[in-house]
Amino acid sequence: MARPHARPILIVDDEPVILEMLRDMLVEEGFSVVTANDGQAALALLQQTDVALVLMDFMMPRLNGLQLADQLRRDQRTADLPLLLMSAVPPPDADGHFLAVILKPFGLDLIVRLVRQFYPA
């Protein structure tokens, strides 16, 4: 059950199965969750929704995870937003933008642990 008045976590991934699996797992852990299927959709959603943390894939169409992170860091409203990146092959210049780079395939317990660690109190 979601925490009352908790700011949601934004999950961004172009793979519907991964998006659904992560959403279901985090909701089961008590988090509120919103989703986007690519970086452009995430930016549009962030214009309307105040999220607490972003869990994003790297390889996505239209706007990949690193490009999305660049745009979020340049916007004063999202510059300090905790960002976690999921990727089979992490980009070499990801360190400056992300609190953690999660290598695929990953265990769901790792995602839960990192979300709990970086979710703002």
Buried (B, 14 or more C-beta within 10 A) or exposed (E): EEEEEEBBBBBBBBEEEBBEBBBEBBBEBEBBBBBBBBBBBBBEBBEEEEBBBBBBBBBBEEBBBBBBBBBBBEEEEBEEBBBBBBBEEBBEEBEEBBEBBBEEEBEBEEBBEBBEEBBEE
